[in-house]
Amino acid sequence: MKRRKLLMIPGPIEFEPDVLQAMATPTPSHVAPNFIEVFGNSLELMKKVWMAPTGQPFIVAGSGTLAMDMAAANLIEKGDDALVISTGYFGDRFKDILERYGANTTLLKATIGDVVSLETIEQELQKKQYKVVAFTHVDTSTGVLVAPEPISKLAKKYNALSILDGVCSVAGEIIKQEDWGVDVVLTGSQKAIGVPPGLALLVASQKAMNAWKDRKSPVGNYYADWNNWLPIMTAYKKRQPSYFGTPPVNLIVALEASLKIICTEGITIRVKKHKKLAKAFQAAINALNLKKIPKTDAIAAHTLSAVYFPEGIDGAAMRAKMIESDVIIAGGLLPEIKSTYFRVGHMGSVSANDLLAVLGALERALVELGHSFEPGKSLQAFQSTYLQPNT
Ligand SMILES: *Cc1c(COP(=O)(O)O)cnc(C)c1O
């Protein structure tokens, strides 16, 4: 496996060999007893990872955007008021999705690299009766981390349902869905859950399920309608055969494999590992005097880092040089600043070795492009931070 490229973008990520092996299973029938067991077990493991013992999990073929679409389609009726808190590209996308189902949206948009204050959110919630509050845990376009607990508590206080876009956070950041009272937590398979792209995953609270049951109008999306999927999830839970749309069986075998790895390690330990690696990586970036998009390290994600290219450095050339070193990182995503920054994913089975390889390649690329600093600086900062017992 010499010259194997290291995929360090914020999804799809590098996957565990056991997960990839599971993908290669001879495809079973979606009603084969062993597959029914895999599906049922995956639903149970999701509730553990989401920390939502009484939540209703859904596993549906699609990407993370379908999970957003499914939450909006089932919870929004024409004319409902929806508050969207945006910390980047994906918050803006949620606004568009909610509007597609007839929501009147209000967008509270953070300045780039910052979060929206709780005071601002509460002031807005006082203005009218919102049906839902949608927000992003980690916006992958900015690397900004939002604290979900106080926002979901505010939503609860003002009798609104909370929807958390956890596509870049579930299994990488701490989420206590039930404890925090979040009504929907959704993700896609290819990020911190660690499964190749193709699964939309979400867990809905009983309150969210009741709001859906109380709808006056039919769900405006046939494929996403919980009327079609809830009986399927219930059947698999009871280990009974069922059919609505053929599930992506190999992906679900892989999902069970990954959820088992996550739960065997323990979600709390796994989140701590993400934090430790992120802190060491942030220290390395600081050592190179590079500026991160999140205004402070307190609101910087632990699943990825978003960093401005140094002044005078051609970003495309830097990334191309890193590819020559077999390290693939991502460019920018937020339209306003797209060409000015890069992103490094550090979620899932990522290790300190992987991040040291990224930093080595980054340093070599910068030196070759004429950015002056003492080579090895970021590696040293990474190591010394990583070795601190409390990081
Ligand atoms: C990646 C991502 C999405 C979209 O997921 P897709 O699988 O690309 O559809 C939505 N929200 C966040 C926060 C993401 O990181």
The ligand as a Tripos MOL2 file, in Angstrom:
@<TRIPOS>MOLECULE
LIG
   15    15     1     0     0
SMALL
NO_CHARGES

@<TRIPOS>ATOM
      1 C1        -22.0760   17.2230    4.5940 C.3       1 LIG1
      2 C2        -23.1190   18.0080    5.3070 C.ar      1 LIG1
      3 C3        -24.4400   18.0740    4.8690 C.ar      1 LIG1
      4 C4        -24.8920   17.4660    3.5770 C.3       1 LIG1
      5 O1        -24.7110   16.1030    3.5650 O.3       1 LIG1
      6 P1        -24.6570   15.3330    2.1540 P.3       1 LIG1
      7 O2        -24.4110   13.9170    2.5930 O.co2     1 LIG1
      8 O3        -23.5190   15.9160    1.3990 O.co2     1 LIG1
      9 O4        -25.9540   15.5330    1.5000 O.co2     1 LIG1
     10 C5        -25.3420   18.7750    5.6250 C.ar      1 LIG1
     11 N1        -24.9830   19.3810    6.7470 N.ar      1 LIG1
     12 C6        -23.7270   19.3460    7.2150 C.ar      1 LIG1
     13 C7        -23.3950   20.0350    8.4810 C.3       1 LIG1
     14 C8        -22.7530   18.6540    6.5030 C.ar      1 LIG1
     15 O5        -21.4980   18.6090    6.9660 O.3       1 LIG1
@<TRIPOS>BOND
     1     1     2 1
     2     2     3 ar
     3     2    14 ar
     4     3     4 1
     5     3    10 ar
     6     4     5 1
     7     5     6 1
     8     6     7 2
     9     6     8 1
    10     6     9 1
    11    10    11 ar
    12    11    12 ar
    13    12    13 1
    14    12    14 ar
    15    14    15 1
@<TRIPOS>SUBSTRUCTURE
     1 LIG1         1 GROUP 0 **** ****
